[in-house]
């Protein structure tokens, strides 16, 4: 099973690189080397932890906000009879 998964990942990466060669516009479809080099640059930057903290805070706040809205709508819908 593991060999099959690795083969699929490698196949997808090859297909992606073929797409990169066809499109030839890095702003639309960047190469995998460009993607990974930028990812490493971002991880090694001093603001990486701040970015991750801000992202997690936004995700938690969104979850809380959606939970409150769904709770209020659920309580409201419980008061009305089914038509």
C-alpha positions in Angstrom: 0.0 0.0 0.0 2.8 2.4 0.8 4.6 1.8 -2.5 1.3 2.6 -4.3 0.9 5.9 -2.4 4.4 7.0 -3.2 3.9 6.1 -6.8 0.7 8.3 -6.9 2.5 11.2 -5.3 5.4 11.0 -7.7 3.0 10.7 -10.6 1.1 13.8 -9.5 4.4 15.7 -9.1 5.4 14.7 -12.6 2.0 15.7 -14.0 2.2 19.0 -12.2 5.7 19.8 -13.6 4.4 18.9 -17.1 1.6 21.5 -16.5 4.3 24.0 -15.4 6.2 23.5 -18.7 3.0 23.9 -20.8 1.7 27.0 -19.0 5.2 28.7 -18.6 3.8 31.4 -16.3 5.1 31.1 -12.7 2.5 33.5 -11.4 -0.2 31.1 -12.5 1.5 27.8 -12.0 4.8 27.9 -10.2 7.3 25.1 -10.3 7.7 22.7 -7.4 11.2 24.0 -6.7 9.9 27.5 -6.5 7.1 26.5 -4.1 9.4 24.6 -1.8 12.1 27.3 -1.8 9.6 29.9 -0.9 8.1 27.6 1.8 11.6 27.1 3.4 12.2 30.9 3.2 8.9 31.6 5.0 9.6 28.9 7.7 13.0 30.3 8.3 11.9 33.9 8.6 11.5 35.6 11.9 7.8 36.4 11.4 6.8 32.7 10.9 5.6 32.2 14.4 3.6 35.4 14.4 1.9 34.4 11.1 1.0 31.0 12.5 -0.3 32.5 15.7 -2.5 35.0 13.8 -3.8 32.2 11.5 -4.7 30.0 14.4 -6.3 32.9 16.3 -8.5 33.7 13.2 -9.5 30.0 12.9 -10.5 29.7 16.5 -12.4 33.0 16.4 -14.2 31.8 13.3 -15.1 28.5 14.9 -16.5 30.3 18.0 -18.4 32.8 15.9 -20.0 30.0 13.7 -20.8 27.9 16.8 -22.6 30.8 18.5 -24.6 31.6 15.3 -25.6 27.9 14.8 -26.6 27.7 18.5 -28.8 30.7 18.3 -30.4 29.5 15.0 -30.9 26.1 16.5 -32.7 27.5 19.6 -34.8 29.8 17.4 -35.8 26.9 15.1 -36.8 24.8 18.2 -39.5 27.3 19.1 -41.4 27.0 15.8 -43.6 24.1 14.8 -42.9 22.2 11.7 -45.1 23.2 8.7 
